[in-house]
Amino acid sequence: MIEVNKTRNSQIDFVKGILIWLVVLGHTLQYIKHGGDREFFSDTTFSFIYLFHMPLFMAVSGYLLKPVGHGGLVPLIKRRGAQIVVPMLVWVLITFVMQIVMDLFSNSFDSLALTKILVISLVSQYWFLWAVFLSTIFLYILGRAGRYEWFAATLLSMILVLLPLHQVPAAALTLVMLSFVFPFFLAGHAFARFDEILKRIMKSSYFFAVEILAWLVTLALWILWKPGYYSYLNLLDFVEEPYSVSILFTGGVFSSVAVALGIRRLYPFLAGTSFAAWIEDLGRKSLSIYLTQTFVFVVIARYLSSGWPNMGSVIGLLTSFAFSIGLVLALQLLTSFGSAKFNPVLFGAKAR
């Protein structure tokens, strides 16, 4: 069966910490610097972050799942559901209740509109967590294919990309993003399977050329990046937008490799410092921070960003950096409190 690897890896926690901060920074650029305006799609900092942060996050998620034991699918669903689906639904409910209260105070209560908001929130507000949950289920099912597991996995990845999932009502965003990040989840899982072999390859004197190539391709794609390359805009419609979708996946692969290897080289210099310890703690709390930061930005998007003036490039970037760091610090502190009884419901149960 598929289970979370229990052995903590400080370097992996460091990677996760960097990535969760970049998730917060990306949302800050979107809603603080650009006030929710679609101009953020042309923001160069945002485009660099977008190239790799979710693909690499999914690869790390896949890496931390290892095949052990002989349990069944239902126990797996229960465990993963308790870990990520339950708190996700709780935060959706909190958001929905807040929406009702705000509508009542503003005399704009509309039951039909609220129902639509609830449905969309349930299936799209935490699309990344749905992607992790469904990818875990897919991976377990694919494991039943035995020696044909990787052939079946490749086939499923291709089918997901080719299906017109962007046309599915309400769930389009989650399904599109699942199609995008699922291959990276599989890649991370494959790396875990062949970890020792990969470590030997990375020690090769020729492997440095791979890093250089990855960075060159990443920088080239970053310079050439256009809004149409975002999955949010091309909707992974490979039939209508084959070039844009191909660029999207190419960027995800090369930039994820470049950044992962870059952090791998950087970490030994920072290990043991207070900065590294702080980032590692962010990584250990990445699920909790993701849950709460999504709620924060939903509130900002719905109630605070309307009419928010766009900031200049330098001021907006500096403000975004400061706001994102302050927010992750606040959420890190918030998720440190609470009780053993309620914390798993709000911030995610620890994997067992």
Secondary structure, 3 states (H helix, E strand, C coil): CEEECCCCCHHHHHHHHHHHHHHHHHHHHHHHHCCCCHHHHHCHHHHHHHHHHHHHHHHHHHHCEEECCCCCHHHHHHHHHHHHHHHHHHHHHHHHHHHHHHHHHCCCCCHHHHHHHHHHHHHHHCHHHHHHHHHHHHHHHHHCCHHHHHHHHHHHHHHHHHCCHHHCCCCHHHHHHHHHHHHHHHHHHHHHHCHHHHHHHHCCCCHHHHHHHHHHHHHHHHHHCCHHHCHHHHCCCCCCCHHHHHHHHHHHHHHHHHHHHHHHHHHHHHCCCHHHHHHHHHHHCHHHHHHHHHHHHHHHHHHHCCCCCCCCHHHHHHHHHHHHHHHHHHHHHHCCCCCCCCHHHHHCCCCC
